[in-house]
Amino acid sequence: MINGFSSNTELVQYLIKDGYIKSQAVARAFLEVDRADFVWPGSEKLAYVDEPLALGDTGQTISAPSMIAIMLEALELKRYEHVLEIGTGSGYSAALISRIINPGSVVTVELNYKLYLFARKNLERYNNIIPVLGDGSKGFPPYSKEELYDKAVIMAAAQKIPDELLAQVMKDGFVLAPVGGRGYQNLVKKWKNGKEENYGGCIFVPLRSL
């Protein structure tokens, strides 16, 4: 077992030691949110392994903790912010985001009905997360051009960052997403003004849309 640990605390210590977690805010969130509460039933023994884990037969995964840490650091989250997440999965990353931005809010959109129900149950204890069933690639509300969010993040691979999401972030906001084809992508931060920053290679399941 690679990078397997016996507790959430040990996992977080590893993420800090190896440089994935850099800020106190992200460290606190990882300590507060236990990954074991978000893995698929039957995968509990693998909860503290730094690897993606399948979410049942949905074809989706809960990302490796190190990858989520990289994304959270890249998001540069602040308290009171409002964030749009596309691809709720099990709800793990939404829970982490919510702890950092509290009392801000997270709107998280999931297309898969089975995952939506699973995540909604997992997130019941978090009062600043709004789970939504739908096609997040069009933003939320779909196709709205109102600037509703400080930042947005896609937790699946997109061929490009959708214009519909860029339209919904604030003037100085950005969208963070794995961008590329099936099997390999680059983690890209794209600001509303068109500026981009590349955080390097990653592998995510494809973003699904209707």
Secondary structure, 3 states (H helix, E strand, C coil): CCCECCCHHHHHHHHHHCCCCCCHHHHHHHHHCCHHHCCCCCCHHHCCECCCEECCCCCCEECCHHHHHHHHHHHCCCCCCEEEEECCCCCHHHHHHHHHHCCCEEEEEECCHHHHHHHHHHCCCCCCEEEEECCHHHCCCCCCCCCCEEEEEECCEECCCCHHHHCCEEEEEEEEEEECCCCCEEEEEEECCCCEEEEEEECCCECCCC
